[in-house]
Amino acid sequence: MPSAARAALTVLGTVGAVGAGAAIWGVGIERYLFTVRHHALRMLPPGSQPVRVLHVSDAHMAPWQHRKQRWIAGLAALRPDLVINTGDNLGHERGLEGLREAFAPLRGIPGAFVHGSNDHASPSPRNPLMYFSGPSKQVSSAEPLDTGALDAYLGDELGWLSLNNAVGSLEAAGVRFDLFGISDAHRGWDRLDLLPDPVAAMRSGSTAALTLGVTHAPYRRVLDEFTDLGADVIFAGHTHGGQVRIPGSRSALVANCDIPLDQARGLSAWTHDGRTAALNVSAGLGHSIYAPVRFGCRPEASLITLLPA
């Protein structure tokens, strides 16, 4: 065999081995390497006690995912004072069974939640390469999920506040918070037009230390409006941090929305019309059951400690 042919076969074999190794890592290992991202924000009034905010997102839970359920349940050991859930909790028609195991230790901790599309409809098979052509589209044949049962669990049993196109207030660790949120902007379920009047009424005479904005999908229009409405901290999910990233890169390859790719994961800042809010985008805890891979982007929850300024 000529030397050039041998060299070509060697290169092809190496590329194939690297690809196979990456697939084994992403499918069989990294998607189980759950991690907690720790951040601190000095935003509370002087003299306030620290508030530990646990941000969870995109569990995409299926009933057989016991490893993920145990890890989420263990987050209670972080002693959070407040839980923010940015949606896509369900990944299967029986996903609520797994969520009950995962979230049970968080019962009684003040919290708030919004919906993602997979809180309404089950995932469907799709070509992952299509994400490079733009945000994914709704599948008309997707099986509807029992959103009412999910909301009853999160709201009635866990005691968390629904912020789906709604506002509310709560107290955590002796600190008062005003909150507002929207349903999934990725599906056009957000009603930003409904928020200004109730937000203004809520904040009139309010003694809240901070205002929190909560969304599933961090579209620019949402982040702009939330900043204009006075959010001090914005919480979002949806992007999965890109789910597959080039190791060491600061930017995702895709975000499944129009957020800048270098803000598709982690804590950053969002500025609009001269006002700036802190923005935390969670890379999420799970993945679609039809795309069981994580590469260069471990599944995560965030613990954000709010401190006195």
GIBEL-V116618 format. One record per helix or strand. SS is the DSSP state (@ for helix, = for strand). FROM is the first residue (numbers start at 1). TO is the last residue. If there is no record, write none. Layout:
BEGIN
SS|FROM|TO ; SS|FROM|TO
END
This chain:
BEGIN
@|3|28 ; @|30|32 ; =|35|44 ; =|51|56 ; =|61|61 ; @|66|78 ; =|82|85 ; =|90|90 ; @|95|106 ; =|111|113 ; @|117|119 ; =|121|121 ; @|128|133 ; =|144|144 ; @|147|157 ; =|161|162 ; =|166|172 ; =|175|181 ; @|185|187 ; @|192|203 ; =|210|217 ; @|220|228 ; =|233|237 ; @|240|242 ; =|244|244 ; @|261|263 ; =|266|272 ; =|275|281 ; =|295|295 ; =|300|308
END
